[in-house]
Amino acid sequence: MTNAERRAYNQRRHAEQRRELAAGRGVQGVAELWWDEARRIARERAADGDEGAWHDLALTLTNYCQRYRQ
């Protein structure tokens, strides 16, 4: 197994472990996983010169907060 293959394998294994732990915490754990994934995607896109994912995430969070804010 090459270093890149080992790294990819370890990342997949770690992600699966995190999903299992999150599922054990219920819907809050699942939401936290999605939050982490959304930030990861936005960071990767920004690193490639595309800030659009951050803008979309900000808009989504704005809409969510406006909907549920008391």
Phi and psi in degrees as a GROMACS rama.xvg file:
@    title "Ramachandran Plot"
@    xaxis  label "Phi"
@    yaxis  label "Psi"
@TYPE xy
-74.9461  167.284  THR-2
-59.9381  -41.3586  ASN-3
-65.0807  -41.0553  ALA-4
-65.5735  -42.0253  GLU-5
-63.3472  -42.412  ARG-6
-62.6465  -45.4775  ARG-7
-62.3534  -42.1406  ALA-8
-61.2566  -47.452  TYR-9
-62.8141  -38.0477  ASN-10
-64.701  -43.2794  GLN-11
-63.4589  -42.4234  ARG-12
-63.6922  -44.0542  ARG-13
-62.9578  -42.5001  HIS-14
-62.2716  -40.8393  ALA-15
-65.1736  -41.0865  GLU-16
-61.8168  -42.7378  GLN-17
-63.622  -40.755  ARG-18
-62.1546  -42.2699  ARG-19
-63.6546  -45.5907  GLU-20
-63.6925  -41.7846  LEU-21
-63.6468  -42.6612  ALA-22
-60.9287  -34.6414  ALA-23
-66.7082  -22.3983  GLY-24
-91.9185  0.680403  ARG-25
81.6916  -157.785  GLY-26
-61.6144  -32.047  VAL-27
-64.9037  -42.0307  GLN-28
-63.1412  -40.5366  GLY-29
-64.713  -42.7703  VAL-30
-61.7573  -39.9693  ALA-31
-64.3685  -37.6312  GLU-32
-63.1264  -43.3249  LEU-33
-64.5049  -37.5632  TRP-34
-61.5805  -46.2968  TRP-35
-61.7276  -41.9943  ASP-36
-65.393  -41.3288  GLU-37
-61.9241  -43.3064  ALA-38
-66.2836  -39.0024  ARG-39
-61.4437  -45.9034  ARG-40
-61.5746  -46.7386  ILE-41
-61.7686  -41.9159  ALA-42
-62.6383  -44.7209  ARG-43
-63.8752  -42.9575  GLU-44
-64.9837  -40.9114  ARG-45
-64.2831  -37.6151  ALA-46
-63.3626  -26.7226  ALA-47
-90.0628  7.04225  ASP-48
92.5889  7.95069  GLY-49
-111.688  104.597  ASP-50
-84.9367  -2.38889  GLU-51
-58.8714  -35.62  GLY-52
-64.6601  -37.5341  ALA-53
-64.9472  -40.1047  TRP-54
-64.8068  -42.8937  HIS-55
-63.526  -42.3578  ASP-56
-64.0518  -42.8445  LEU-57
-61.161  -42.2525  ALA-58
-64.641  -43.5365  LEU-59
-60.464  -44.7977  THR-60
-68.1455  -36.4877  LEU-61
-60.6651  -48.0781  THR-62
-61.0197  -42.7763  ASN-63
-61.0645  -49.5535  TYR-64
-62.9595  -40.7542  CYS-65
-64.9407  -33.49  GLN-66
-70.2739  -40.6262  ARG-67
-104.32  -5.16298  TYR-68
-66.6226  139.671  ARG-69
